[in-house]
Amino acid sequence: MPSNRTSTRRLVNRLRDAGLPVSEDISAAMHSVDIGRYTDYDLEPFWYDRPLVFLETDRGGVKTISAPHMIVNMLHHLELETGQEVLLLGAKGGYIAALIAHIVGPEGGVVVVDPSKEVVTHVREKIKFVNQTHNVRVRKMRQVEHCPPQLPEPLDRVLVTGSLTELPNWLESRISEGGFAISPMGGRFSQRLIKRERAGDDWFDTDLGGVLFGPVDIAETEPEPLSAGSIGELLRESAILGEEIGLFSDEIIHRLNNLAQSLEDLPADLRPLPEPDEIDDEIPWAFDIELFENEMHPVIDLLNSEMDWLAEIWSVLITLVDVRLMQPGSPDVEDEEDRVGGFGRHSDLVP
């Protein structure tokens, strides 16, 4: 079995061959930082350019280290230089913090903030080796909206590694003149990777493309009961994705949004929908609507009333929001021109 050093070298070469922006600084960092120090799980997914689990909670929450191709893209867009102060919101097991620390050097610094005590404990233990030569601090925050203690100011770069609808005010206020944040901005099932740069009192956004990240807080990855709200969110996000790629007509998009609104308007105290084990079948993403034809429930009644058009696109909706990874650095994925590549969306979630 190849050593981690050999596997890293092969991975970096595949990412370069696939056209990823692997600079000399990024390459040197990936060769110097051993991914095996940051997780106790099998490393094989990482070598196949997939997210790598570093922590699971007793309540079913899961957090991962991002797929290598996404790590390379994020580091590239951060435009890191020696001596910079960088904040990382969302710990990613400590691995990305170690890569950034290697690039900014002992003259710079990295602060990792995360709302999960379990994640913070993991990272503090794993990052001890890096702190022998570099400056990485780990802070637990109460919530993403609340500023963690003792942050450096100003911050040259901020990297958010979980989905947000907007940047917290405390974070924006600490970004230096000419500094910027990179963050996945959007809903649960799709985001745009946004570079938000400060110029005086103004902010300028650059759209770096579509992505799919999980939430910053591991608690939000813990399974939730199926509800009218979660189904409505599925439909609304599917409408957004379908419109982006020209998959649905204006009429279908309008119907999806209207149905999502109708689901969200149902009373919040409805009895729970049946869980998969209660209907004795394996259900993709949330459920297969055909399995509920005989169920009496306001959500089921509402879905059945729209079945004349909804049934025709249901499998497409599932595909849109299902986890589909792009793995250009995988050793066994090739595109039509025989170059290393792949299709899909980055995911920080584990299916």
C-alpha positions in Angstrom: 0.0 0.0 0.0 1.4 3.4 -0.9 2.5 5.8 1.9 0.5 8.9 2.5 3.3 10.9 1.0 3.2 8.9 -2.2 -0.6 9.0 -2.4 -0.5 12.8 -1.9 2.0 13.2 -4.7 -0.1 11.2 -7.0 -3.3 13.1 -6.0 -1.6 16.5 -6.6 -0.4 15.4 -10.0 -3.9 14.2 -11.0 -5.4 17.5 -9.8 -2.9 19.4 -11.9 -3.5 17.2 -14.9 -7.2 18.0 -14.5 -6.5 21.7 -14.8 -7.0 22.6 -11.2 -5.0 25.7 -10.0 -2.4 23.9 -8.0 0.2 26.6 -7.3 3.7 25.8 -6.0 2.6 27.1 -2.6 -0.5 24.9 -2.5 1.5 21.9 -3.7 4.2 22.4 -1.1 1.5 22.7 1.6 -0.3 19.6 0.6 3.0 17.6 0.5 4.0 18.9 3.9 0.7 18.4 5.7 -0.2 14.8 6.3 -4.0 14.4 6.0 -3.7 11.3 8.2 -3.1 13.5 11.2 -6.5 15.1 11.0 -8.9 12.1 10.9 -9.0 8.6 12.3 -11.2 7.4 9.4 -10.0 5.5 6.3 -8.2 7.9 4.0 -9.3 6.2 0.7 -12.1 8.7 -0.1 -9.6 11.5 0.0 -7.3 9.8 -2.5 -10.3 9.4 -4.7 -11.0 13.2 -4.5 -14.0 12.9 -2.2 -14.9 14.5 1.2 -13.3 12.7 4.1 -15.2 12.2 7.4 -13.3 13.4 10.5 -16.1 13.4 13.1 -19.5 11.7 13.8 -21.7 12.6 16.7 -23.8 10.2 18.8 -26.9 11.9 17.3 -25.9 11.2 13.7 -24.2 14.4 12.8 -21.3 14.2 10.4 -18.5 16.6 9.5 -16.0 16.1 6.7 -12.8 17.5 5.3 -13.6 18.8 1.9 -12.7 17.0 -1.3 -9.1 17.8 -2.5 -10.3 19.6 -5.7 -12.5 22.0 -3.6 -9.7 22.6 -1.1 -7.4 23.6 -4.0 -10.0 25.9 -5.5 -10.6 27.6 -2.1 -6.9 28.1 -1.4 -6.4 29.4 -4.9 -9.1 32.0 -4.5 -7.9 33.1 -1.1 -4.7 34.5 -2.7 -2.6 33.7 0.3 0.7 35.4 1.1 3.3 35.2 3.8 2.4 37.1 7.0 -1.4 37.3 6.5 -4.0 36.8 9.2 -6.6 34.3 8.2 -9.9 33.3 9.9 -11.4 30.0 9.1 -15.1 29.7 10.0 -15.9 26.0 10.1 -13.0 23.8 11.3 -12.7 21.0 8.6 -10.9 18.9 11.0 -7.9 21.2 11.2 -6.5 20.1 7.9 -7.3 23.3 5.9 -6.0 25.4 8.8 -2.7 23.5 8.7 -2.5 24.1 4.9 -3.1 27.8 5.3 -0.6 28.0 8.2 2.0 26.5 6.0 1.4 29.0 3.2 1.2 32.2 5.4 4.2 31.0 7.4 5.2 31.6 11.1 4.9 35.4 10.4 1.2 35.0 9.7 -1.6 33.4 11.7 -4.7 31.3 11.4 -7.7 31.4 13.7 -10.2 28.6 13.5 -13.7 29.2 14.9 -16.5 26.7 15.2 -19.7 26.4 17.3 -19.3 22.7 18.2 -17.4 21.8 21.3 -16.7 18.3 19.8 -15.2 19.8 16.7 -13.2 22.3 18.6 -11.8 19.6 20.9 -10.9 17.5 17.9 -9.1 20.3 16.1 -7.2 21.5 19.2 -5.8 18.0 19.6 -4.9 17.5 15.9 -3.4 20.9 15.4 -0.8 20.6 18.2 1.9 19.4 15.8 1.4 22.5 13.6 1.7 24.8 16.5 5.2 23.7 17.1 6.3 25.9 14.2 3.3 28.0 13.2 0.5 30.0 14.8 -2.9 28.4 14.7 -5.5 29.3 17.4 -8.9 27.6 17.9 -11.9 29.3 19.3 -15.3 27.9 20.3 -18.1 30.3 19.4 -21.6 30.2 20.9 -23.4 30.6 17.6 -22.3 31.6 14.1 -24.1 35.0 14.6 -22.1 35.7 17.8 -18.5 36.9 17.7 -16.0 34.5 19.3 -13.5 35.8 21.8 -10.1 37.3 21.2 -10.0 37.6 17.4 -7.1 39.3 15.6 -8.0 42.5 13.8 -7.9 43.3 11.0 -8.3 40.0 9.1 -6.8 39.8 5.6 -8.6 36.7 4.5 -11.7 34.8 5.7 -12.7 31.4 4.5 -16.1 30.0 5.4 -16.4 26.3 5.0 -20.1 25.8 5.6 -23.2 27.3 4.0 -24.5 30.7 5.1 -27.4 32.9 3.9 -25.3 36.0 4.8 -22.0 36.8 6.4 -22.3 37.7 10.1 -21.8 41.4 10.9 -19.0 40.7 13.4 -17.0 39.0 10.6 -17.5 41.7 7.9 -16.5 44.4 10.4 -13.1 42.8 11.0 -12.0 42.4 7.3 -9.2 44.7 6.4 -9.2 47.2 3.5 -8.7 45.2 0.4 -9.3 42.0 2.3 -12.1 39.6 1.5 -14.1 36.6 2.6 -14.9 33.5 0.5 -18.1 31.8 1.5 -20.8 29.4 0.2 -23.9 31.6 0.2 -27.4 30.2 -0.3 -29.8 27.5 0.9 -29.5 24.0 2.2 -29.3 22.3 -1.2 -27.3 24.8 -3.3 -25.1 27.7 -2.8 -22.9 30.0 -4.8 -19.3 30.4 -3.8 -18.9 34.1 -3.2 -15.8 36.3 -2.9 -16.8 39.4 -0.9 -14.1 42.1 -1.0 -13.9 45.3 1.0 -13.1 48.6 -0.6 -13.5 51.4 1.8 -17.2 51.4 2.9 -18.2 49.4 -0.2 -18.3 45.6 -0.8 -17.9 43.9 -4.1 -19.1 40.4 -4.8 -17.6 37.9 -7.3 -19.5 34.7 -8.1 -17.0 31.8 -8.2 -19.6 29.2 -9.2 -22.2 26.8 -7.8 -21.3 24.5 -4.8 -23.0 22.3 -2.3 -21.8 22.6 1.3 -23.3 21.4 4.5 -23.9 23.8 7.4 -21.1 25.2 9.6 -22.5 23.7 12.8 -22.3 19.9 13.0 -25.6 19.9 15.0 -27.4 21.0 11.9 -26.2 17.9 10.1 -28.1 15.7 12.5 -31.1 14.0 11.0 -34.4 15.8 11.3 -37.9 14.3 11.1 -39.5 14.6 7.7 -41.9 17.6 7.7 -43.9 19.9 5.4 -41.1 22.5 5.8 -38.3 20.2 4.8 -40.2 19.0 1.7 -41.1 22.6 0.8 -37.4 23.4 1.1 -36.5 20.6 -1.3 -39.0 21.9 -3.9 -37.9 25.5 -3.5 -34.2 24.7 -3.9 -35.0 22.4 -6.8 -36.7 25.3 -8.5 -33.6 27.4 -8.1 -31.3 24.7 -9.4 -33.6 23.8 -12.3 -33.8 27.5 -13.3 -30.0 27.9 -13.1 -29.3 25.1 -15.6 -32.4 25.6 -17.7 -34.0 22.3 -16.8 -37.5 23.4 -16.0 -40.0 25.6 -17.8 -41.2 28.9 -16.2 -44.5 27.1 -15.5 -42.9 24.3 -13.6 -40.7 26.7 -11.6 -43.8 28.7 -10.7 -45.7 25.5 -9.7 -42.7 24.3 -7.5 -42.5 27.6 -5.7 -46.3 27.7 -5.2 -46.4 24.1 -3.8 -43.4 24.9 -1.6 -45.3 27.9 -0.2 -48.4 25.8 0.4 -46.4 23.2 2.3 -44.7 25.9 4.4 -48.1 27.4 5.2 -49.5 24.2 6.7 -49.8 24.2 10.6 -46.5 23.6 12.4 -48.0 21.1 14.8 -49.0 18.5 12.2 -48.4 14.9 13.3 -45.0 13.5 12.0 -44.8 11.9 8.6 -44.0 8.2 8.5 -40.3 7.4 8.7 -38.6 5.0 6.2 -38.6 2.1 8.6 -42.3 2.5 9.2 -43.2 1.9 5.5 -40.6 -0.9 5.1 -38.8 0.4 2.1 -35.6 2.3 1.2 -36.5 5.9 0.4 -34.3 8.1 -1.8 -33.4 11.4 -0.1 -36.7 11.8 1.9 -39.4 9.5 0.6 -41.0 8.0 -2.5 -44.4 9.7 -3.0 -45.9 6.5 -4.5 -45.5 4.8 -1.1 -47.8 7.3 0.6 -50.8 6.9 -1.7 -52.9 5.3 1.0 -51.7 7.5 3.9 -54.1 10.1 5.3 -52.0 13.2 6.1 -52.4 16.9 5.0 -48.9 16.9 3.4 -49.7 13.7 1.5 -53.1 15.1 0.4 -51.4 18.3 -0.8 -48.8 16.4 -2.8 -51.3 14.0 -4.3 -53.4 17.0 -5.5 -50.4 18.1 -7.6 -49.5 14.6 -8.8 -50.5 15.2 -12.4 -47.3 17.2 -13.0 -45.2 16.5 -9.9 -44.9 12.7 -10.6 -43.3 13.4 -13.9 -40.4 15.4 -12.5 -40.0 13.8 -9.0 -37.0 11.7 -10.0 -35.4 14.8 -11.5 -35.9 16.7 -8.2 -34.3 13.9 -6.2 -31.3 13.9 -8.6 -30.9 17.7 -8.3 -30.6 17.7 -4.6 -29.0 14.3 -4.1 -25.2 14.3 -3.4 -23.3 14.3 -6.6 -19.6 14.7 -6.3 -17.2 16.1 -8.9 -13.9 14.3 -8.5 -11.4 15.5 -11.0 -8.6 14.1 -8.9 -9.9 10.6 -8.7 -7.6 8.0 -10.2 -10.5 6.2 -11.9 -12.5 9.0 -13.4 -12.0 10.2 -17.0 -13.9 12.4 -19.2 -14.7 12.0 -22.9 -11.3 13.3 -23.9 -9.5 10.9 -21.6 -8.4 13.5 -19.2 -8.9 13.2 -15.5 -12.3 14.7 -14.6 -15.8 14.4 -13.5 -19.2 16.1 -13.3 -21.4 17.2 -10.4 -21.4 19.4 -7.4 -19.0 19.6 -4.5 -20.6 18.3 -1.3 -19.7 18.6 2.3 -22.4 16.2 3.2 -22.2 12.4 3.4 -25.1 10.6 1.8 
